Amino acid sequence: MRFTRGFGDGTITLDRQEGTAGPELAAPPVEPSFGNLHRLRRSAPNPRDVSLSAMAAGWCERFPLELRPVSLCRRYPRIANRLALCWDDRMLTHKVFEDLLVDRRGNRRGFPSEVQRELLMLRDGAAP
């Protein structure tokens, strides 16, 4: 059974789940559009994204003590993992830094100053 209901900025169609006794409703997947972007939420973080990988820990330890990106590794392990994974590929590393440091959307908050400093130091050190 299909239900359509208006909500100020448009309509939402809900399908009754087949095989259920009650009027439980399941919303169809939300298709991204300019009208509903504010309602989309990030998915739950992947467990690998919330902790520093062994590869990233080893990558971090390769730097001299005063140049180690400690704040980056502590606060943004996902980013440190990504950098460690692509570090030996200069073009890919350059692309990652470009994605991290250039705001193409115009509304990003940016990184805390210590993390920003470490990212810039890493980028400058990775440059050919």
Secondary structure, DSSP 8 states (H G I E B T S, - for coil): -EEEEE-SS-EEEEEE-TT-SS--EE-------TTTGGG-------GGGSS--HHHHHHHHTS-GGG--HHHHHH-HHHHHHHHHHTT-HHHHHHHHHHHH--SSS------HHHHHHHHHHHHHH--
